Amino acid sequence: MTQLDLGKFASTYRPVSRAQSQPSEAQIWLSTAIRVWSLGVLTLHLAAVSLPQESAWSVWPYTLLPTWLGWLLALLLGSLTIPAVSEFVSTGLARCWHIVPAKHAARRWFLLIALLAGPLLWLARLRHLRWGDSYLLSVALSYPDPDLRVIYNWQAPLTVFLHQRLWQYVAQPLLGWPVETVYAAVSILCGVIFVYVLLSFAARLGRDPLEAALLAGLVLSTGSVQLFFGYVENYVVISLLLVVMLFLAWRALQGELSPLWPVLGLSVTNAFHPSTVFLWPGMLSLIWLCWRRGRVSFGGALLQAGLPPLLIAGAVFALMESGGHGTTALLGQDRPGGGDGVWFVPLFEIDPEWARYQPYLMFSPAHFIDWSNLHFLISPYGLPLLIIELAAVVWFGLSLFETSPERDFGVFLTMTASSYLLFTWIWNPDYGARKDWDLFAPAAFVYTLLAGYLLVRLLPDRSQLRAGGLLVVAVSLLHTGAWVYTNTHFFPHD
């Protein structure tokens, strides 16, 4: 299906063959596990006020809500675990869906939703420069002395160059904007495009409107969407490019596009931030799958896998050399690894000289607590859902995919998500995972999409999927809403 005709889709879709009139034991178990986890998530948020902020910072934003409101919202969403309540809400949403006009014009609806998201992103935008290097960027890119002003930087080559030039030649002379406002405007513009691309992607990836809504809702309710609320850092553009790359990868595995396009997408993403280089295992698996399915010759596979990254890397090197910030800077002041130049979380000992940039050892409790908080903040359902789904597959001996393209995309998405998760575990966050949360935030878009992709296949019974999807998206939205609300307050930078 190449056209996004949701009306025709809704009228012709039939559940996949594994769906039965009564949910199986595996589906009941999975739905119960989702309810239990959801109640646990709500309980953690309610208990946040009593938990030490240093070890429970992922739920700390909930403490900024008025107590009565926090309890009311948690109780209302907790009631969705009651089948009768869930069915009542689901029925109401279904009625709203049925009265939506012009379902055949899906792209127009997606565009309208994306455009309406823009004012929301602006009104709820970030109001401080506390996270990551946002304060340093706001100063360095507009430093009064042109000789000291940052224009070229290897830690985010195209991102820094783009924002600095936008500020210097457009925003500052024409609008009088500071650098942080340029970052905020780009963030919101990327957010609008992100919403449109994701809705278009989910409409193709989902096998019916319910699946499409669940997939889009899961990703849009992650804590990582904070990046599109006027966020001032270098991880916004790559988050948009990641979703574009995933969409291109899906289309390549469907046989609609050459694998050249997702490879080019990832290569450009690397140029905006090199942390995404860790995703190449997933892309190489895509090339291999396309070759295995006969969609590309062996020579063509090698050429399409190697040429785009070489050309993009060469263009980036030429840009940096033209600015007098080439290889010497890459190996010196801009070396990977941040302030101490150490790439990975130390295994056995922390260098006392660089203790400020090495907060813990890799297998220490402090690292595990920080890492767990990070992933709970950016996606309270992503990893838990994957664990629950894996347990269901193993325990009940379930099969996930019915067609080769479905399976191939599952393999690609698993490889990409695993690579990103490994990066979040081994890479050394100079400021600790809390302040450097944004470095790892884009990972949530990948593994949460994977969790949703598996969930819609493990719950073929539509009533179970409706109930579980409604609960997951609603609780996730509450979590992310508190996080976004927190960042509308002013906090002093460190």
C-alpha positions in Angstrom: 0.0 0.0 0.0 1.7 3.1 -1.2 -1.0 5.7 -0.6 -2.0 6.7 2.9 -5.8 6.0 2.6 -6.8 5.3 6.2 -10.5 5.1 5.4 -10.0 2.3 2.9 -7.5 0.7 5.2 -9.9 0.7 8.1 -12.7 -0.8 6.0 -10.6 -3.6 4.5 -8.2 -4.5 7.3 -8.7 -7.9 9.0 -6.7 -9.1 12.0 -3.7 -11.3 11.3 -4.4 -15.0 11.3 -3.1 -15.6 14.8 -5.8 -13.4 16.3 -8.4 -15.5 18.0 -11.9 -14.6 19.2 -10.6 -15.1 22.8 -7.2 -13.8 23.9 -4.6 -16.5 24.5 -2.9 -17.2 27.8 0.2 -15.4 26.6 -1.8 -12.3 25.7 -3.5 -12.3 29.1 -0.2 -12.7 30.8 1.3 -9.8 28.8 -1.6 -7.5 29.4 -1.4 -8.3 33.1 2.3 -7.5 33.2 1.7 -4.2 31.5 -1.0 -3.3 34.1 1.3 -4.2 36.9 4.2 -2.2 35.5 1.9 0.8 34.9 0.7 0.8 38.5 4.4 0.6 39.5 5.2 3.6 37.4 2.4 5.6 38.9 3.4 4.6 42.4 7.0 5.7 41.8 5.7 9.1 40.7 3.5 9.5 43.8 6.4 8.4 46.0 8.9 10.8 44.3 8.5 13.4 47.0 9.7 10.9 49.6 12.6 9.5 47.6 16.1 11.0 47.6 16.5 13.2 44.5 20.1 12.0 43.8 19.0 8.4 43.3 15.5 8.9 41.9 15.9 12.0 39.7 13.9 10.4 36.9 10.7 10.9 38.9 11.7 14.1 40.6 9.9 16.3 38.0 6.6 15.0 39.4 7.2 16.7 42.7 6.8 20.1 41.0 3.1 19.4 40.3 0.6 20.4 43.0 0.2 17.5 45.3 -3.6 17.3 44.8 -3.1 17.4 41.0 -0.4 14.7 41.0 -2.7 12.3 43.0 -5.7 13.1 40.9 -4.0 12.4 37.6 -2.3 9.2 38.9 -5.6 7.9 40.3 -7.5 8.7 37.0 -4.9 6.9 34.9 -4.6 4.1 37.4 -8.3 3.5 36.9 -7.5 2.5 33.3 -6.3 -0.8 34.7 -9.9 -1.6 35.4 -11.4 -3.3 32.3 -14.7 -1.5 32.4 -13.1 1.9 32.7 -10.6 1.1 29.9 -13.4 -0.1 27.6 -15.5 3.0 28.3 -12.6 5.3 27.4 -11.6 3.2 24.4 -15.2 3.3 23.1 -15.3 7.1 23.4 -12.1 7.4 21.5 -13.3 5.0 18.8 -16.4 7.1 18.4 -14.3 10.2 17.9 -12.2 8.4 15.3 -15.3 7.4 13.4 -16.6 10.9 13.1 -13.3 12.3 11.8 -13.9 13.4 8.2 -11.7 12.9 5.1 -9.9 9.9 6.4 -8.6 9.4 2.9 -6.6 12.6 3.2 -4.3 11.3 5.9 -1.3 13.4 4.9 -3.3 16.6 5.3 -4.4 15.5 8.8 -0.8 14.7 9.7 0.3 18.1 8.4 -2.4 19.8 10.4 -1.5 18.0 13.6 2.2 18.8 13.1 1.5 22.5 12.5 -0.7 22.6 15.6 2.1 21.0 17.6 4.3 24.1 16.9 2.6 26.6 19.2 2.4 23.9 21.9 6.2 23.3 21.6 6.8 27.0 21.8 4.5 27.8 24.8 6.0 24.9 26.8 9.6 25.5 25.7 12.7 25.1 27.9 13.3 28.2 30.0 16.8 27.5 31.4 20.3 26.4 30.4 21.0 23.9 33.0 21.3 20.6 31.0 24.4 19.5 29.1 26.5 22.2 27.4 23.6 24.6 26.7 25.1 27.5 28.6 28.5 27.0 27.1 27.0 26.9 23.6 25.0 30.1 24.2 28.3 31.9 25.1 30.8 30.3 22.8 28.8 30.6 19.6 28.3 34.4 20.1 31.5 35.3 21.9 32.4 39.0 21.3 35.9 38.2 20.1 35.6 36.7 16.6 38.9 34.9 17.1 37.6 33.0 20.1 34.0 32.5 18.8 33.1 28.9 18.1 32.0 28.2 14.5 33.6 24.8 13.9 33.6 22.0 16.4 34.2 18.3 15.9 31.9 17.1 18.6 28.9 18.2 16.5 30.3 19.5 13.2 27.3 20.4 11.2 25.1 21.1 14.2 27.3 23.8 15.6 28.1 25.3 12.2 24.4 25.5 11.3 23.3 27.2 14.5 26.3 29.6 14.6 25.8 30.7 11.0 22.0 31.1 11.5 22.7 33.3 14.5 25.5 35.4 12.9 23.9 36.0 9.5 20.2 35.8 10.1 18.9 35.8 13.7 21.2 38.3 15.3 21.2 41.0 12.6 17.6 40.7 11.5 15.8 39.7 14.7 18.2 40.5 17.5 18.0 36.9 18.8 20.6 35.4 21.1 22.1 32.0 20.3 19.8 30.2 22.7 16.7 31.5 20.9 18.2 30.2 17.6 18.6 26.8 19.1 15.0 27.0 20.5 13.5 27.9 17.1 15.4 25.1 15.3 14.3 22.7 18.0 10.6 23.6 17.5 10.9 23.5 13.7 12.5 20.0 14.0 9.7 19.0 16.4 7.0 20.0 13.8 8.7 18.0 11.1 9.3 15.1 13.5 5.6 14.8 14.3 4.7 14.8 10.6 7.4 12.2 9.7 6.5 10.0 12.6 2.8 10.0 11.9 3.5 9.2 8.2 5.9 6.4 9.3 3.5 4.9 11.9 0.6 4.9 9.3 2.7 2.7 7.1 4.3 0.6 9.8 1.0 -0.2 11.6 -1.2 -2.8 9.9 -4.4 -0.9 11.0 -5.2 2.5 12.5 -5.1 1.1 16.0 -1.5 -0.1 15.6 -0.5 3.1 13.9 -2.0 5.2 16.7 -0.2 3.0 19.3 3.2 3.2 17.6 3.0 7.0 17.1 1.6 7.5 20.7 4.4 5.5 22.3 7.2 7.4 20.5 5.5 10.8 21.0 5.0 10.2 24.7 8.7 9.4 25.4 10.6 11.8 27.7 13.0 12.4 24.8 10.4 14.6 23.1 11.6 17.3 25.5 14.3 17.8 22.8 11.7 19.5 20.6 10.4 21.9 23.3 12.9 24.7 22.4 15.8 22.7 23.7 19.3 24.2 23.6 21.8 21.5 22.7 23.2 19.6 19.8 21.0 16.5 19.9 17.8 17.8 18.3 18.5 17.6 14.6 19.9 14.1 14.9 16.7 13.0 16.7 14.7 14.1 13.6 17.2 12.5 11.3 17.0 9.2 13.2 13.3 8.9 12.6 13.8 9.8 8.9 16.5 7.2 8.6 14.3 4.5 10.3 11.5 5.3 7.8 13.9 5.0 4.9 15.2 1.7 6.3 11.7 0.3 6.6 10.9 1.3 3.0 14.2 -0.2 1.8 13.4 -3.5 3.5 9.9 -3.4 1.8 11.7 -3.2 -1.5 10.4 0.3 -2.2 13.8 2.1 -2.0 17.4 1.3 -2.6 19.4 0.7 0.6 21.5 3.7 -0.5 18.9 6.1 1.0 18.9 4.9 4.6 22.7 4.6 4.4 22.9 8.2 3.2 20.4 9.2 6.0 22.7 7.7 8.7 25.8 9.2 7.1 24.3 12.7 7.3 23.1 12.0 10.9 26.7 11.2 11.8 27.9 14.5 10.3 25.5 16.3 12.7 26.7 14.4 15.7 29.3 11.6 15.7 27.7 9.7 18.6 25.4 8.1 16.0 28.3 6.3 14.5 27.4 3.6 17.0 24.4 2.8 14.9 26.3 1.4 12.0 25.9 -2.3 13.1 22.2 -1.9 12.5 22.8 -0.3 9.1 25.2 -3.0 8.0 22.6 -5.6 9.0 20.1 -3.8 6.7 22.6 -3.9 3.8 23.1 -7.6 4.4 19.4 -8.3 4.5 18.8 -6.4 1.3 21.6 -8.5 -0.4 20.2 -11.7 1.0 16.8 -10.9 -0.4 18.3 -10.3 -3.8 17.4 -6.6 -3.8 21.0 -5.6 -4.4 24.1 -7.3 -5.8 27.1 -8.0 -3.6 29.1 -5.3 -5.3 26.2 -2.9 -5.2 25.9 -3.6 -1.4 29.5 -2.8 -0.8 29.3 0.3 -2.9 26.1 1.6 -1.2 27.4 0.8 2.2 30.8 2.5 1.7 30.4 5.4 -0.7 27.8 7.6 1.1 29.7 7.7 4.5 33.0 8.4 2.7 31.6 11.2 0.7 29.8 12.8 3.6 32.9 12.4 5.8 35.0 13.9 3.1 32.7 16.9 2.8 32.8 17.4 6.6 36.6 17.3 6.7 36.7 19.8 3.8 34.4 22.1 5.7 36.4 21.9 8.9 39.7 22.3 7.1 38.4 25.4 5.3 37.7 26.9 8.7 41.2 26.1 10.0 39.8 23.5 12.4 40.8 20.3 10.7 42.7 17.1 11.8 44.8 18.9 14.4 41.7 20.1 16.2 40.1 16.7 15.9 43.1 15.0 17.6 43.6 17.9 20.1 41.1 20.3 21.6 38.0 18.7 20.0 39.1 15.1 20.7 36.2 12.7 21.4 35.6 12.0 25.1 34.7 15.4 26.5 36.8 17.2 29.0 39.1 14.3 30.0 39.3 12.7 26.5 38.1 9.4 28.0 35.6 7.7 25.8 34.2 5.0 28.0 33.1 4.7 31.6 36.2 3.5 33.5 36.3 -0.2 34.3 38.6 -0.4 37.3 39.7 2.9 38.6 39.0 6.7 38.3 41.9 9.0 37.5 42.0 11.4 40.4 43.0 14.2 38.1 39.9 13.8 36.1 37.5 12.7 38.8 35.1 15.6 37.9 34.6 14.0 34.5 34.5 10.4 35.6 31.7 10.1 38.1 31.7 6.3 38.5 33.0 2.9 37.4 31.2 1.0 34.7 29.9 -1.8 36.9 29.3 0.2 40.1 25.9 0.6 41.7 26.1 4.4 41.1 26.4 3.8 37.4 23.5 1.4 37.3 21.3 3.7 39.3 22.2 6.6 37.0 21.7 4.5 33.8 18.3 3.2 35.1 17.2 6.7 35.9 18.2 7.9 32.5 16.2 5.3 30.7 13.2 5.7 33.0 13.3 9.5 32.3 13.5 9.2 28.5 11.1 6.2 28.2 9.3 4.7 31.2 8.0 1.9 29.0 10.7 1.3 26.4 13.0 -1.1 28.2 10.4 -2.6 30.6 8.2 -3.4 27.6 11.1 -5.1 25.8 11.9 -7.2 28.8 8.2 -8.2 29.3 7.9 -9.0 25.6 11.1 -11.1 25.6 9.9 -13.0 28.6 6.5 -13.7 26.9 8.2 -14.9 23.7 10.6 -17.2 25.6 8.1 -18.5 28.2 5.2 -19.2 25.8 7.3 -20.0 22.7 5.7 -17.3 20.6 6.5 -16.4 17.0 6.6 -12.7 16.2 6.6 -12.2 12.4 4.7 -13.7 9.6 6.5 -12.2 6.6 10.1 -11.7 5.6 9.9 -7.9 5.4 8.4 -7.7 8.9 11.1 -10.0 10.3 13.9 -8.1 8.5 12.8 -4.8 9.9 12.6 -6.4 13.3 16.2 -7.6 13.0 17.4 -4.2 11.8 15.5 -2.3 14.5 16.8 -4.8 17.2 20.4 -4.3 16.0 20.1 -0.5 15.9 18.4 -0.3 19.3 21.0 -2.7 20.9 23.8 -0.6 19.5 22.3 2.6 20.9 21.7 0.9 24.3 25.3 -0.3 24.4 26.4 3.2 23.7 24.3 4.6 26.6 26.0 2.0 29.0 29.6 2.3 28.0 30.1 6.0 27.0 31.4 8.2 29.7 29.0 11.2 30.4 31.3 13.9 31.7 28.5 15.5 33.8 26.9 12.3 34.9 23.8 10.8 33.2 21.4 13.4 34.8 22.9 16.6 33.3 24.1 14.7 30.2 20.7 13.0 29.7 20.3 14.7 26.3 23.4 12.9 24.9 21.5 9.6 25.3 18.0 10.8 24.8 17.7 10.0 21.0 18.1 6.3 21.9 14.6 6.2 23.3 13.0 6.9 19.9 14.7 3.7 18.5 14.1 1.2 21.3 10.6 2.5 22.1 9.6 2.1 18.5 11.0 -1.5 18.7 8.9 -2.1 21.8 5.8 -0.9 20.1 6.6 -2.9 16.9 6.7 -6.1 19.0 3.8 -5.3 21.2 1.3 -5.0 18.3 2.4 -8.4 17.2 2.2 -10.1 20.6 -1.3 -8.7 21.2 -3.2 -9.7 18.0 -6.5 -9.5 20.0 -7.7 -6.0 19.3 -9.4 -5.5 22.7 -6.3 -6.4 24.5 -4.2 -4.1 22.3 -6.6 -1.2 22.8 -6.6 -1.6 26.6 -2.9 -2.1 26.9 -2.0 0.7 24.4 -4.3 3.2 26.0 -2.8 2.6 29.4 0.8 2.7 28.2 0.4 5.9 26.2 -1.6 7.6 28.9 0.8 6.9 31.7 3.8 7.7 29.5 2.2 11.1 28.6 1.7 11.9 32.3 5.4 11.2 33.0 6.6 13.2 30.0 4.1 16.0 30.7 5.6 16.5 34.2 9.1 16.4 32.8 8.3 19.1 30.1 6.4 21.2 32.8 9.5 21.1 35.0 11.6 22.6 32.2 9.3 25.5 31.8 10.7 26.7 35.1 13.9 28.6 35.4 16.9 26.8 37.0 20.4 28.3 37.3 23.1 26.7 35.2 26.0 25.0 37.0 
